[in-house]
Amino acid sequence: MSGQFPPIEPYDSGMLDVGDQHRIYWECCGNPIGSPALFLHGGPGSGCSVGQRRFFDPNRFNAVLFDQRGSGRSRPLASDPDADLRANTTSHLIADIEALRELRGVDRWTILGLSWGCTLGLAYAQTYPNRVNALVLGFVTTTSHREVQWITEDIGRVFPQEWERFIDAIPGHLRHLRPVEAYARMLADPDPIVRDLAAREWCTWEDAHISLTPGHAPNPRYQDPELRLRFARLVTHYWQHAAFLDEDQLIRNAAKLNGVRGVLIHGRFDISGPLITAWRLSQRWTTCRLQILDDAGHGGGNRFVPTVIDALDELASF
């Protein structure tokens, strides 16, 4: 991603046992005595990448990145045939963040969350507002039933050909279910052929609805069978349960963050997650500001990365 800081290697890393047979991978980058920061990746299930370390000024921030349960270098992976997702919910992830905070001896940190990482960041901050210095949230989502219905059903009116392919992959005996529920069942099928087909079609649909981003190209990561299965299983698991939150919970409770500084960064072309969610959130969270990028979709845009970096710099200056 252009405009980021130079590549950097972690100065520390490890595996944290968080219970339920889960061990999460974490790493620390930048200045060990710098301002504490936390990165929350998207998906759910994407895992962290080396490029995401580069959002943080290595002289200014002591940044912690981790792979959420079931993803990346954490174990077990959600792609394992016998993976049990019952101990993989938003409340579990919030507890994992707290365990990481205690492990690293952090009092308060600045959180950067992208896409699903926004939902998780908001849920964590509303649970532990006294542990959050500031929030930078890009590609804003709250993973409500309304948002899930939009991205898996209603948006088919914008991409009818792609949506027809998405729906046609669902076998007849599952057609009575919501698409997200049907895909969740397919992705848990004992037949690996069924699982791989579902993962492939789910990720093809993911690529379709983010394609309005200028310069969009299909994401090469979906060529990896393990990643697409892991990603699709975790996305459908969280989406079919609306992130295990009450409807509009994160927007209704946004006033809990008043006093916590924040920047919401959202693209005008983000049809996957329409701007209305970020707007509604900004109306209730009075100490945040909403920055709308006219050239960005859900996959970013020319100004997205520098805007994130500028927001982190701004909030760390207080």
Secondary structure, 3 states (H helix, E strand, C coil): CCCCCCCCCCCEEEEEEEECCEEEEEEEEECCCCEEEEEECCCCCCCCCHHHHHHCCCCCEEEEEECCCCCCCCECCCCCCCCCHHHCCHHHHHHHHHHHHHHHCCCCEEEEEECHHHHHHHHHHHHCHHHEEEEEEECCCCCCHHHHHHHHCHHHHCCHHHHHHHHHCCCHHHCCCCHHHHHHHHHCCCCHHHHHHHHHHHHHHHHHHCCCCCCCCCCHHHHCHHHHHHHHHHHHHHHHCHHHCCCCHHHHCHHHHCCCEEEEEEECCCCCCCCHHHHHHHHHCCCEEEEEECCCECCECCCHHHHHHHHHHHHHCC
